Amino acid sequence: MSNDRPTPNTRADYRHFLPIQTRWMDNDQYGHINNVTYYSYFDTVVNDYLIAKGLLDPATSPQIGLVVHTQCHYFASAGFPESLEAGLAVKKLGNSSVVYAIGLFKKDGNTCIAQGEFTHVYVDRTSNKPTPLPDDMRATLESLLA
């Protein structure tokens, strides 16, 4: 059996960071953040960045990103009331898709407690057909390429 488990990334692997405050409801019955909650943190850092950069208005943007793939590797646990930080980078820019790399860190930690990927395919809001990334989005996301 091969050992394909990745090693945790460090903060240097990411280009943008967002503080994430854990919530009471994030904990599961074992006293740590439930695994599915990590995916909501992934979604939060990506969409917060897009909204802050003026690249996404969830109610009116003509293109929207649909999640077609996610994955996560867990290295250490966290729980409420810890403060975390989500690191964001772009792993790959396609014609109509973006593969984001996300790492979650304890507030003063240098290595990921969890890391993964989050892939958006951008589609026309009305037709749901893939559409090329707008030029302003592509230029902004290129600054996150790792």
Buried (B, 14 or more C-beta within 10 A) or exposed (E): EEEEEEEBBBBEBBBBBBEBEBEEEBBEEEEBBBEEBBBEBBBBBBBBBBEEBEBBEEEEBEBBBEEEEBEBBBBBEBBBEBEBBBBBBBBEBBEBBBBBBBBBBBEEBEBBBBBBBBBBBBBEEEEEEBBEBBEEBBEBBEEBEB
